[in-house]
Every structure is written in C-alpha cells, then in structure tokens.
Amino acid sequence: MNKFLLAFALLTIAGVLTFVGLPDKAGNSPRFLRFEAAVLLYPSLVLIFIASGLATLIAAIMQI
C-alpha cells in the first residue's frame, strides 16, 4: 500500500510541475523558466518524477 501512495505522490508532483510550467494566455513562459538553464533543467525534473512514479507504480502492481 505504501508503494501505491508513493507512486501517487510522485505522479501528483509531476502533474503540478507540469501545470506550473504552462505558459499563460498571452503565451509568456513562467518567470522562473525565462533563464537559460531552466529550459534545460525543468523538463528533466518533470520527467524524473514521471519516470519514478511510473516505475514505483509498476513495482507495486507486480508485488500484488
């Protein structure tokens, strides 16, 4: 049960990070993504949480 909660938390964090990184209605990027390094690091961070969440979810399902 703990692995399912961990997977849910990781996937929720990935969803929140994705939502926070969306541009506004005018098409402007969020303020923290306007730096050069953020464009490279932020998508990687989101993908890490997605991959970790999916891997944990698969591991939890395999143990059932």
Secondary structure, 3 states (H helix, E strand, C coil): CHHHHHHHHHHHHHHHHHHHCCCCCCCCCCHHHCCHHHHHHHHHHHHHHHHHHHHHHHHHHHCC
